């Protein structure tokens, strides 16, 4: 099936439902005082021998990993 160039991707259909999930979730989570949101954008798994595992890469490159940002 071919789609015309003018058709919108699924991500932008349904009044932006999927686009608003992240901001909506953050708005709901503001009610909690001691909460930090982690946004994982790299592959992470329990298999530390996997070369694509971000945690394994960090531990192989650095002796100490520390980055604290106030939420």
N, C-alpha and C positions, 0 to 999 in steps of 0.2 A: 504494500500500500504506500502510495506517495502522498506527501503533504505539500500544500502550496507554501511558498516562502512567507506568505502573510499569516499563516496559522501560528498561534501562540504555543509555546511549550507547556506541558502539563503543570510545570511549576508556577506559571502565571495565571492559570485558569482558576475557576471557582472563587472569584473575588479575592484572589491573593491569599487563600486559606493557608497554604503551605508557607508563604512568605512571612506571615505574621505569627507563626508558631513560636519562633525563638523570642521575639520581643514580648509576646503575650505570656510566655512561661516566665521570663525575667520579671515581668510586672507582678505576677502571682507570687514569685519567690521573694519579693521585697518585704513581705510580711514577716519573714524570719530574720532575727537579729544576727545570729552567728552562722552565716552561710557564705560560702565562696563557690562561685561557679567556675568549673573547669571546662574549657573548650578543647577537646581532643581533635587535632587536625592531622595527626600522623598515625601510622599503623602501630598499634600496641597489642601485644598478646602475652600469654604466660610463657611462651617458648622463647627463652632468651638466646637461643642459638640461631634463631632466624635473623638473617642479615638485614631484613627490612624493619625489624622491630625497633621502634624509636627509643625505648628504654635501654635496650642493649647498646645502641649507638651512643647514648649519653654516657653510660657507665664505661664504655670502652675508650671514650675520648677524654673524659674528665675525672679527676679524683673526687671533686666535690661539685655538686650541682645545687645551686641555690639561687632562686629568684623570687622574692616575696614582693608582691604588689598589693597595696591596700585596695580592698573592694569598695 
